[in-house]
Amino acid sequence: MSSGVVCALLPKPSIGSAKEDAEAGIRNYPPYHACQPSRGREIHDILMEYNGMKEGISLHGIYSVMDKYFQAWNDGFVSKNADAIRAMMSPGFAGYWAHSGLERPDQYGFGYDLEGVLSQYGEASKSYEISDVQERREGEEVLVLGREINLVEGTPHPALFMFVWRLEDGQWKLAREYIELEK
């Protein structure tokens, strides 16, 4: 990791260090944001231990992937071109989108009409906050939970998300996404 200010989501201490908590099986308390100058490696190591993650993946790496994905959406809102978004998706991608007025979520796949979605929006942007990161399949997949804000014509539309990123041919690809609008 680079030096400088590093921000991460860390578990709230309960019985001791993150390592002791992880060994005790404590993983269900809410995280908090920690920003520490020049403590990046220490924060990275604590988070890796807490989540049982191998060195191959890091929180910094997931933020990088998420930044790229959300930037692709933001660029797409302007250009109405979805190529950069689709390039980050696995060919087997499956998505689910819902809100309180739906009985069942809408389902969509890799070939869905992203350009049609982008063309529905004038001024729009997306931002996100990660609340949890879990490695699985021995580092080949990463589950990311969090909240996104879609700002459409100045009106925020918050939603909760779960993304499943999978390592395919050395690149992180979005395998699944679950989006639930908060309203």
Protein Blocks (a to p, Z undefined) as FASTA:
>chain_A
ZZdjddddddddfklcfklmmmnopakbccdddddehilmmmmmmmmmmnopafkbcfkl
mmmmmmmmmmmmmmmmmnopaklmmmmpcfkbccddddfkbfbdcdddfklcfklmmmmp
ccdcdddddfbdcdeehhpaccddddddddeehiacddddddddddeehiacdfbdcddd
fZZ
